[in-house]
Each structure stands twice: as C-alpha cells, then as structure tokens.
Amino acid sequence: GLGRLSRLQELHARNNRLTALPPGMDGLVSLRELSLADNLLERLPDEIGGLAELARLDLRNNRLEAVPETIGCLAKLEFLDLRANRLTWLPESLGRLPNLRKLDLRWTGLPGLPRWAAALQERGCLVYW
C-alpha cells in the first residue's frame, strides 16, 4: 500500500474527489510536501502527525471541520493552507509549531481568530485571516 513508499518526498493529489485518506499514511516517513487541495476531505487521520519531515501541507478547498491535535507534532511544518474549509475548531497545538511561517485560514467557518494565533504572529508567522 501507500505506506510502503517510504522514500516518497512529494505527493500531489489535488482535485481527485478524495473523501478520505488511505491507511498507511504514517509510513510516508520522507514526505516533505503533501497537496490535497480541491478534494472532498471531511477529516484527517491522527496519523498525519507522524509525518515528521512534512514542511508543506495544502488542504485548501475541502470539507474539513477540524484538524487532529496530532498536527501539532509536525515540527518541520512551514506552510499550512486551510482556507476554504468548514472549520469550526482548530487545536492549540498549531500554535506551538516551531517552524510555521505561513498559516492560511481565510474563508473558513471559524468564528474568530484563535487566541494562540497571536503567538505565531509575534514570532513572524504570517497568519491570513
């Protein structure tokens, strides 16, 4: 399955009408870039937090209402695009991502900018709201 592709560094699966991610994502231990934009994803598996090398995660234009707390384990993440989703909640662990430089939250269902976003902005992360 997909998890056997341990040397894969980029996965682009935009505009494929995906409703879920296949099991075994945590086996993609070398993955640096994951583009899942323009799909029909409603949730992400907790295993997403195991992608330790991930630097870019593009999830724009899906149907996500939340992302798992484990996303805060992505210490190398620099770019996270969540715009145009149905977000109602984001975990505080996002605010502790040490290398995050850009977080895009435009056109989501969030009622307001999360409090932890201010700490990201203070250290130089661009937060688009």
KEFI-629143 format. One record per residue (C-alpha): residue number from 1; x, y, z; residue in one letter. Coordinates in steps of 0.5 Angstrom, whole numbers, plus 500, padded with zeros to 3 digits. Example, Ala and Ser with C-alpha at 12.3 -4.5 7.8 and 13.67 -1.06 7.14 Angstrom:
% residues 2
<r><pagu>1</pagu><u>525</u><v>491</v><w>516</w><titor>A</titor></r>
<r><pagu>2</pagu><u>527</u><v>498</v><w>514</w><titor>S</titor></r>
//
This chain:
% residues 129
<r><pagu>1</pagu><u>500</u><v>500</v><w>500</w><titor>G</titor></r>
<r><pagu>2</pagu><u>502</u><v>507</v><w>500</w><titor>L</titor></r>
<r><pagu>3</pagu><u>506</u><v>507</v><w>507</w><titor>G</titor></r>
<r><pagu>4</pagu><u>511</u><v>503</v><w>503</w><titor>R</titor></r>
<r><pagu>5</pagu><u>513</u><v>509</v><w>499</w><titor>L</titor></r>
<r><pagu>6</pagu><u>518</u><v>511</v><w>505</w><titor>S</titor></r>
<r><pagu>7</pagu><u>522</u><v>515</v><w>500</w><titor>R</titor></r>
<r><pagu>8</pagu><u>517</u><v>519</v><w>497</w><titor>L</titor></r>
<r><pagu>9</pagu><u>518</u><v>526</v><w>498</w><titor>Q</titor></r>
<r><pagu>10</pagu><u>512</u><v>530</v><w>495</w><titor>E</titor></r>
<r><pagu>11</pagu><u>505</u><v>527</v><w>494</w><titor>L</titor></r>
<r><pagu>12</pagu><u>500</u><v>532</v><w>490</w><titor>H</titor></r>
<r><pagu>13</pagu><u>493</u><v>529</v><w>490</w><titor>A</titor></r>
<r><pagu>14</pagu><u>489</u><v>535</v><w>488</w><titor>R</titor></r>
<r><pagu>15</pagu><u>483</u><v>535</v><w>485</w><titor>N</titor></r>
<r><pagu>16</pagu><u>481</u><v>528</v><w>486</w><titor>N</titor></r>
<r><pagu>17</pagu><u>475</u><v>528</v><w>489</w><titor>R</titor></r>
<r><pagu>18</pagu><u>478</u><v>524</v><w>495</w><titor>L</titor></r>
<r><pagu>19</pagu><u>473</u><v>524</v><w>501</w><titor>T</titor></r>
<r><pagu>20</pagu><u>479</u><v>520</v><w>506</w><titor>A</titor></r>
<r><pagu>21</pagu><u>486</u><v>519</v><w>506</w><titor>L</titor></r>
<r><pagu>22</pagu><u>488</u><v>512</v><w>505</w><titor>P</titor></r>
<r><pagu>23</pagu><u>491</u><v>508</v><w>511</w><titor>P</titor></r>
<r><pagu>24</pagu><u>499</u><v>508</v><w>512</w><titor>G</titor></r>
<r><pagu>25</pagu><u>500</u><v>515</v><w>511</w><titor>M</titor></r>
<r><pagu>26</pagu><u>505</u><v>515</v><w>517</w><titor>D</titor></r>
<r><pagu>27</pagu><u>509</u><v>510</v><w>513</w><titor>G</titor></r>
<r><pagu>28</pagu><u>511</u><v>516</v><w>509</w><titor>L</titor></r>
<r><pagu>29</pagu><u>517</u><v>518</v><w>513</w><titor>V</titor></r>
<r><pagu>30</pagu><u>521</u><v>522</v><w>508</w><titor>S</titor></r>
<r><pagu>31</pagu><u>515</u><v>526</v><w>506</w><titor>L</titor></r>
<r><pagu>32</pagu><u>516</u><v>534</v><w>505</w><titor>R</titor></r>
<r><pagu>33</pagu><u>510</u><v>536</v><w>501</w><titor>E</titor></r>
<r><pagu>34</pagu><u>503</u><v>534</v><w>501</w><titor>L</titor></r>
<r><pagu>35</pagu><u>498</u><v>537</v><w>497</w><titor>S</titor></r>
<r><pagu>36</pagu><u>491</u><v>535</v><w>498</w><titor>L</titor></r>
<r><pagu>37</pagu><u>487</u><v>541</v><w>496</w><titor>A</titor></r>
<r><pagu>38</pagu><u>481</u><v>541</v><w>492</w><titor>D</titor></r>
<r><pagu>39</pagu><u>478</u><v>535</v><w>495</w><titor>N</titor></r>
<r><pagu>40</pagu><u>472</u><v>533</v><w>499</w><titor>L</titor></r>
<r><pagu>41</pagu><u>476</u><v>531</v><w>505</w><titor>L</titor></r>
<r><pagu>42</pagu><u>472</u><v>532</v><w>512</w><titor>E</titor></r>
<r><pagu>43</pagu><u>477</u><v>529</v><w>517</w><titor>R</titor></r>
<r><pagu>44</pagu><u>484</u><v>528</v><w>517</w><titor>L</titor></r>
<r><pagu>45</pagu><u>487</u><v>522</v><w>521</w><titor>P</titor></r>
<r><pagu>46</pagu><u>491</u><v>522</v><w>527</w><titor>D</titor></r>
<r><pagu>47</pagu><u>497</u><v>519</v><w>523</w><titor>E</titor></r>
<r><pagu>48</pagu><u>498</u><v>526</v><w>520</w><titor>I</titor></r>
<r><pagu>49</pagu><u>502</u><v>528</v><w>526</w><titor>G</titor></r>
<r><pagu>50</pagu><u>507</u><v>522</v><w>524</w><titor>G</titor></r>
<r><pagu>51</pagu><u>510</u><v>525</v><w>518</w><titor>L</titor></r>
<r><pagu>52</pagu><u>516</u><v>528</v><w>522</w><titor>A</titor></r>
<r><pagu>53</pagu><u>519</u><v>531</v><w>515</w><titor>E</titor></r>
<r><pagu>54</pagu><u>513</u><v>535</v><w>513</w><titor>L</titor></r>
<r><pagu>55</pagu><u>514</u><v>542</v><w>511</w><titor>A</titor></r>
<r><pagu>56</pagu><u>508</u><v>544</v><w>507</w><titor>R</titor></r>
<r><pagu>57</pagu><u>501</u><v>542</v><w>508</w><titor>L</titor></r>
<r><pagu>58</pagu><u>496</u><v>544</v><w>503</w><titor>D</titor></r>
<r><pagu>59</pagu><u>489</u><v>543</v><w>505</w><titor>L</titor></r>
<r><pagu>60</pagu><u>485</u><v>548</v><w>502</w><titor>R</titor></r>
<r><pagu>61</pagu><u>478</u><v>548</v><w>499</w><titor>N</titor></r>
<r><pagu>62</pagu><u>476</u><v>541</v><w>502</w><titor>N</titor></r>
<r><pagu>63</pagu><u>470</u><v>540</v><w>507</w><titor>R</titor></r>
<r><pagu>64</pagu><u>475</u><v>540</v><w>514</w><titor>L</titor></r>
<r><pagu>65</pagu><u>471</u><v>542</v><w>520</w><titor>E</titor></r>
<r><pagu>66</pagu><u>477</u><v>541</v><w>524</w><titor>A</titor></r>
<r><pagu>67</pagu><u>484</u><v>538</v><w>524</w><titor>V</titor></r>
<r><pagu>68</pagu><u>487</u><v>533</v><w>529</w><titor>P</titor></r>
<r><pagu>69</pagu><u>491</u><v>535</v><w>535</w><titor>E</titor></r>
<r><pagu>70</pagu><u>497</u><v>531</v><w>533</w><titor>T</titor></r>
<r><pagu>71</pagu><u>498</u><v>536</v><w>527</w><titor>I</titor></r>
<r><pagu>72</pagu><u>502</u><v>540</v><w>533</w><titor>G</titor></r>
<r><pagu>73</pagu><u>507</u><v>534</v><w>532</w><titor>C</titor></r>
<r><pagu>74</pagu><u>509</u><v>537</v><w>525</w><titor>L</titor></r>
<r><pagu>75</pagu><u>516</u><v>540</v><w>528</w><titor>A</titor></r>
<r><pagu>76</pagu><u>518</u><v>542</v><w>521</w><titor>K</titor></r>
<r><pagu>77</pagu><u>512</u><v>545</v><w>518</w><titor>L</titor></r>
<r><pagu>78</pagu><u>513</u><v>551</v><w>515</w><titor>E</titor></r>
<r><pagu>79</pagu><u>507</u><v>552</v><w>511</w><titor>F</titor></r>
<r><pagu>80</pagu><u>500</u><v>550</v><w>512</w><titor>L</titor></r>
<r><pagu>81</pagu><u>494</u><v>552</v><w>508</w><titor>D</titor></r>
<r><pagu>82</pagu><u>487</u><v>551</v><w>511</w><titor>L</titor></r>
<r><pagu>83</pagu><u>483</u><v>556</v><w>507</w><titor>R</titor></r>
<r><pagu>84</pagu><u>476</u><v>555</v><w>504</w><titor>A</titor></r>
<r><pagu>85</pagu><u>474</u><v>549</v><w>509</w><titor>N</titor></r>
<r><pagu>86</pagu><u>469</u><v>549</v><w>514</w><titor>R</titor></r>
<r><pagu>87</pagu><u>473</u><v>549</v><w>520</w><titor>L</titor></r>
<r><pagu>88</pagu><u>469</u><v>550</v><w>527</w><titor>T</titor></r>
<r><pagu>89</pagu><u>475</u><v>549</v><w>531</w><titor>W</titor></r>
<r><pagu>90</pagu><u>483</u><v>548</v><w>531</w><titor>L</titor></r>
<r><pagu>91</pagu><u>488</u><v>545</v><w>536</w><titor>P</titor></r>
<r><pagu>92</pagu><u>492</u><v>549</v><w>541</w><titor>E</titor></r>
<r><pagu>93</pagu><u>498</u><v>545</v><w>538</w><titor>S</titor></r>
<r><pagu>94</pagu><u>498</u><v>549</v><w>532</w><titor>L</titor></r>
<r><pagu>95</pagu><u>500</u><v>555</v><w>536</w><titor>G</titor></r>
<r><pagu>96</pagu><u>507</u><v>551</v><w>538</w><titor>R</titor></r>
<r><pagu>97</pagu><u>509</u><v>549</v><w>531</w><titor>L</titor></r>
<r><pagu>98</pagu><u>516</u><v>552</v><w>532</w><titor>P</titor></r>
<r><pagu>99</pagu><u>518</u><v>553</v><w>524</w><titor>N</titor></r>
<r><pagu>100</pagu><u>511</u><v>555</v><w>522</w><titor>L</titor></r>
<r><pagu>101</pagu><u>512</u><v>561</v><w>517</w><titor>R</titor></r>
<r><pagu>102</pagu><u>505</u><v>562</v><w>514</w><titor>K</titor></r>
<r><pagu>103</pagu><u>498</u><v>560</v><w>516</w><titor>L</titor></r>
<r><pagu>104</pagu><u>492</u><v>561</v><w>512</w><titor>D</titor></r>
<r><pagu>105</pagu><u>485</u><v>561</v><w>515</w><titor>L</titor></r>
<r><pagu>106</pagu><u>482</u><v>565</v><w>510</w><titor>R</titor></r>
<r><pagu>107</pagu><u>474</u><v>563</v><w>508</w><titor>W</titor></r>
<r><pagu>108</pagu><u>473</u><v>558</v><w>514</w><titor>T</titor></r>
<r><pagu>109</pagu><u>468</u><v>557</v><w>519</w><titor>G</titor></r>
<r><pagu>110</pagu><u>472</u><v>559</v><w>525</w><titor>L</titor></r>
<r><pagu>111</pagu><u>468</u><v>564</v><w>529</w><titor>P</titor></r>
<r><pagu>112</pagu><u>474</u><v>568</v><w>530</w><titor>G</titor></r>
<r><pagu>113</pagu><u>482</u><v>568</v><w>530</w><titor>L</titor></r>
<r><pagu>114</pagu><u>484</u><v>563</v><w>535</w><titor>P</titor></r>
<r><pagu>115</pagu><u>488</u><v>566</v><w>541</w><titor>R</titor></r>
<r><pagu>116</pagu><u>494</u><v>562</v><w>540</w><titor>W</titor></r>
<r><pagu>117</pagu><u>495</u><v>565</v><w>533</w><titor>A</titor></r>
<r><pagu>118</pagu><u>498</u><v>572</v><w>536</w><titor>A</titor></r>
<r><pagu>119</pagu><u>504</u><v>568</v><w>539</w><titor>A</titor></r>
<r><pagu>120</pagu><u>505</u><v>565</v><w>532</w><titor>L</titor></r>
<r><pagu>121</pagu><u>505</u><v>573</v><w>529</w><titor>Q</titor></r>
<r><pagu>122</pagu><u>509</u><v>575</v><w>534</w><titor>E</titor></r>
<r><pagu>123</pagu><u>515</u><v>571</v><w>532</w><titor>R</titor></r>
<r><pagu>124</pagu><u>514</u><v>572</v><w>525</w><titor>G</titor></r>
<r><pagu>125</pagu><u>509</u><v>567</v><w>522</w><titor>C</titor></r>
<r><pagu>126</pagu><u>504</u><v>570</v><w>517</w><titor>L</titor></r>
<r><pagu>127</pagu><u>497</u><v>569</v><w>519</w><titor>V</titor></r>
<r><pagu>128</pagu><u>492</u><v>570</v><w>514</w><titor>Y</titor></r>
<r><pagu>129</pagu><u>485</u><v>571</v><w>516</w><titor>W</titor></r>
//
